[in-house]
Amino acid sequence: MNEIELKELDAILLHYPERKRDDLIPLLQEVQEKFRYLPEEAIQKIAQYLHIPAANVFGVATFYALFKLAPSGRNIVRVCRGTACHVRGGAQILREIERKLGIKPGQTTEDFEYTLETVSCIGACALAPNITIEKNTLGKMTAKKVAEVFSDRNGIQQ
């Protein structure tokens, strides 16, 4: 982490002046929101601040799927793999997104613009197949709609 990021981390820590162990998850959430992942240096500093072993902080960070230990893209693309989406062509949508972005689920594009993930259910079954990009749900996806959504991707094979 650079000097500016360390100052930003210090500012976040100040939101938790009581330094209670119960603050760990909200603190991790706030740090991840700021940095889009949990840098190792931040985990160490959080552990020192809360007076708990770094292994415990790391254990919590790896237990919950919402925490990321590697940098994520600016846009998280989630493809639903639920039953309704599967039946209506979700696997084809996933393959098309993989082709457009040049990455597989769990990977991030080299420019850190997109991270691709799959989820069990988005909860918008009537819109199946669907994806989310950040907090926006895009329903009734087709290969053509995928091409439109990701039309700005330069250097990706069409």
HELIX and SHEET records of a PDB file:
HELIX    1   1 GLU A    3  LEU A   13  1                                  11    
HELIX    2   2 ARG A   21  ASP A   23  5                                   3    
HELIX    3   3 LEU A   24  PHE A   35  1                                  12    
HELIX    4   4 GLU A   40  LEU A   50  1                                  11    
HELIX    5   5 ALA A   54  PHE A   63  1                                  10    
HELIX    6   6 THR A   83  VAL A   87  1                                   5    
HELIX    7   7 GLY A   90  LEU A  101  1                                  12    
HELIX    8   8 CYS A  125  LEU A  127  5                                   3    
HELIX    9   9 ALA A  143  VAL A  149  1                                   7    
SHEET    1   A 4 TYR A 114  VAL A 119  0                                        
SHEET    2   A 4 ASN A  75  CYS A  80  1                                        
SHEET    3   A 4 ILE A 131  ILE A 133 -1                                        
SHEET    4   A 4 ASN A 136  LEU A 138 -1                                        
END                                                                             
